[in-house]
Amino acid sequence: MSESVETQIRRALWECAKRRKSLDEFRAWFVPLSWNIEESKDAQAIKLAHHIDGILAEASSGGWTEDQLQEQLTSPFVATSFAESVVGDPSPFPIPQSSVASAYEAA
């Protein structure tokens, strides 16, 4: 069974978050997909694609830096759902260890 369009989009964003793909590679893949997203008849994919289109438009008109765009595109809203359902990792981004626990254990 092939992946849903939504899963493909989330996978591409997750790969971008993990820096396995660049923003340019993501855009080159995503823009043609988003032009015909309604044809997928996948309501969640359509909603996600429109959200991403909005981010890309805001970034373009607002003069965002690549880092700002990267942060918005790889937000937990996008990447966490993919990681939970496909990768099995509910936290695709490293969670820093609390220094409080380390300090307590050292005492």
N, C-alpha and C positions, 0 to 999 in steps of 0.2 A: 504494500500500500504506500502510495507517495504522500509526502508531507503536504499539509494544508498550506495555502498561500500565507495565512497568518503565521504559521510556524516557520516558513521560509524567511519571512521578514524578520521575525524575532531572532532567528538563528543568525542572520546577517548582521543585525544590530549587536547581538551578543559577541560575535566575532570581532566587530568593530570595538566594542568595549574592552575586549581582551587584547586589542591591538594586533589581532591576527589578520585583519583587513584594514586598509586605510579609509578615511572618510571619502576620498576620491573614488576608491573602488566601490564603496557602498553606494554613493550617488550614481555612479555609472551603471550599477545593477538596478537600483531602486527606481530611478526616474522613468525608464521605459515601462517597468512593471506598474507603476502608479497611474500611468496614462490610461490603462485599460483595467484598472482594479475592479470596477463594477461588474465586468464580465465574469469575475470569479464567483459571484453570487455568495461569497463568504462574508457575512455581515461583520464579523470581528476583524477580518483582514481589511475590509473597506474602512472601518472606523480607525484602525491603526494607521493605514496608509494616509488617510486624511489628516490625522494627527501629525504624522511625520512631514507631510507636505506643508502643514502650517508652520512647523519648526523651521523647515528649510526656507520658507518664504520670509519668516521673521528674521532669520539669520542674514539673509541676503539684503533685506531692506534696512536692517538695523546695524549692519556693519560688524556683526559678531566676529570674534576671533575663532580660529579653528578649535581652540580649547573650549570655548563657550559652546560651540556647536556640538563638539564631542560629548560634553557633559549633558546637554539636553537630549541628544539622540540615544545615549546609553544610560539613561536614568533607570532606576529600579522599575518604574512603570512599564518600561519596555523589556528590559533584560530579565527581571526576576521571573516573570511568567514563563519565558522560554526555558530558563534554567530549571525551574521546578518541574515542568512537564516533559522536557526532552533530555536534559543533561542529568537530572536527578540531584542537582546541587541547588538548594534553595537560596544560596548566597553566592552569585557569580562574582561578586566583588569582595576582596579581602576585608575582613572585619578586624580592626585593630584590637589587640588584647588590652584589657584594662590594666593600667599600671597600678591601680589600687590593690588588686589581688597579688601582684608580684611584690609590691612593697610590704604587704601584710605577711606574705610567706617568708620574706627575707628577714623579718623582725624576730 
